[in-house]
């Protein structure tokens, strides 16, 4: 069973003509673009988007993408893309569900993992406090309890390994 996220958002995407292949279905690589659109919407909602991450001195490269295709999306189809924040203390992990906006049928299930890297190129073992504090304030605002600390330390000491 998939872990349920603590924060989530949904966007709607209408499949454009330039995203389909000669078989009239969405080319498999374009699904990642839809994930990125939903992830950006979620980060905006949390209050710490990519521009704010960079201004804080961190970039967050995607280090893992998992996709499970269930059925093909087609030109003109409206898709609901749901992004849910699953982990944020050591890394940024999101789960996604792409479904047909009209019928609710699942199209694709996915997850991404990102890690914080300083603008100097040092990968962080823990997510920067500037990010975790914003997520936890957002959870408190919504009345949600954060997932208990696992391997993260309470002080979020900045530990780095060479990139």
C-alpha positions as a printed Julia matrix, in Angstrom:
163×3 Matrix{Float64}:
   0.0    0.0     0.0
   1.28   3.47   -0.89
   2.07   5.96    1.84
  -0.49   8.74    2.0
   0.95  12.25    1.8
   0.62  14.84    4.56
   0.01  17.7     2.11
  -1.39  17.51   -1.38
  -2.78  19.42   -4.3
  -4.41  18.73   -7.65
  -4.09  20.38  -11.02
  -5.85  19.7   -14.28
  -4.0   19.26  -17.55
  -5.58  19.02  -21.0
  -3.31  16.88  -23.16
  -1.98  19.12  -25.94
  -1.44  17.91  -29.49
   2.35  18.32  -29.26
   2.49  15.79  -26.4
   1.11  12.88  -28.43
   3.04  10.5   -30.65
   2.14   9.01  -34.03
  -0.11   6.49  -32.27
  -2.19   9.39  -30.88
  -1.23   8.72  -27.24
   0.88  10.78  -24.86
   4.56   9.97  -25.37
   5.81   8.36  -22.16
   8.36  11.09  -21.39
   5.73  13.83  -21.24
   4.17  12.36  -18.11
   7.21  13.63  -16.18
   6.29  17.17  -17.3
   2.83  16.73  -15.79
   4.42  15.58  -12.52
   6.61  18.69  -12.5
   3.6   20.93  -13.02
   1.79  19.37  -10.04
   4.95  19.45   -7.9
   5.4   23.17   -8.63
   1.78  23.81   -7.66
   2.28  21.92   -4.38
   5.49  23.79   -3.55
   3.69  27.08   -4.25
   0.9   25.99   -1.93
   3.38  25.0     0.79
   5.0   28.42    0.47
   8.51  27.42   -0.6
   8.78  27.04   -4.37
  11.87  26.55   -6.53
  12.68  30.27   -6.66
  12.53  30.48   -2.86
  14.62  27.31   -2.55
  17.31  28.81   -4.75
  17.19  32.13   -2.89
  17.76  30.15    0.34
  20.93  28.66   -1.2
  19.67  25.25   -2.3
  18.73  23.47   -5.48
  16.7   20.27   -5.38
  17.6   17.93   -8.25
  15.35  14.96   -8.95
  17.4   11.83   -8.24
  14.72   9.21   -8.79
  11.51   8.95  -10.83
   9.22   5.95  -10.75
   6.28   5.68  -13.16
   3.67   2.98  -13.54
   1.59   3.35  -16.66
  -1.91   1.91  -16.39
  -3.58   3.27  -19.51
  -2.67   5.7   -22.24
  -3.67   9.35  -22.13
  -4.79  10.81  -25.44
  -4.91  14.15  -27.21
  -7.5   16.49  -25.67
  -8.08  14.3   -22.63
  -8.4   16.18  -19.34
  -6.18  14.72  -16.64
  -6.26  15.37  -12.92
  -2.73  15.25  -11.51
  -2.54  14.86   -7.73
   0.77  15.43   -5.94
   1.23  14.48   -2.28
   4.18  15.24   -0.01
   5.3   11.98    1.61
   8.76  12.85    3.02
  10.45  16.18    3.66
  12.97  15.87    6.5
  15.79  13.98    4.76
  14.66  14.31    1.17
  11.67  15.49   -0.78
   9.5   12.55   -1.8
   6.2   12.97   -3.58
   3.61  10.51   -4.77
   1.45  11.3    -7.78
  -1.76   9.99   -9.24
  -2.8   10.92  -12.78
  -6.4   10.11  -13.55
  -9.0   10.91  -16.16
 -10.73  14.09  -14.96
 -14.11  12.93  -16.24
 -14.22   9.27  -15.19
 -11.67   9.2   -12.36
  -9.95   6.18  -13.93
  -6.27   5.88  -13.07
  -3.9    6.64  -15.91
  -0.5    6.7   -14.21
   0.95   6.4   -10.72
   4.35   7.89   -9.96
   6.81   9.08   -7.34
   9.82  11.38   -7.34
  12.68  11.88   -4.93
  14.72  15.05   -4.69
  17.6   15.98   -2.39
  18.84  19.36   -1.26
  22.15  20.43   -2.75
  23.81  23.71   -1.83
  24.46  26.09   -4.67
  28.14  25.24   -4.04
  27.34  21.61   -4.97
  27.25  19.86   -1.56
  24.49  17.29   -1.14
  22.76  17.56    2.22
  22.0   14.55    4.41
  19.03  16.39    5.88
  16.62  18.81    4.28
  17.49  22.42    5.09
  15.72  23.79    8.13
  14.31  26.68    6.06
  12.29  24.08    4.12
  11.31  21.73    6.98
  10.17  24.63    9.16
   7.88  25.91    6.4
   6.37  22.45    5.85
   5.8   21.92    9.57
   4.27  25.39    9.99
   1.94  24.58    7.1
   0.98  21.3     8.75
   0.33  23.07   12.06
  -1.82  25.66   10.26
  -3.91  22.85    8.79
  -4.08  20.99   12.09
  -2.1   18.02   10.76
   0.42  16.13   12.82
   3.77  15.64   11.1
   5.08  12.14   10.59
   7.27  11.22   13.6
  11.0   11.83   13.2
  12.78   8.83   11.79
  16.45   9.19   10.98
  16.37  12.99   11.01
  17.77  14.71   14.05
  15.72  17.36   15.8
  18.3   20.1    15.29
  18.62  19.5    11.51
  22.36  20.09   11.69
  23.74  20.9     8.25
  25.64  17.79    7.28
  27.03  17.53    3.8
  28.74  15.01    1.6
  30.75  15.97   -1.48
  28.74  16.12   -4.68
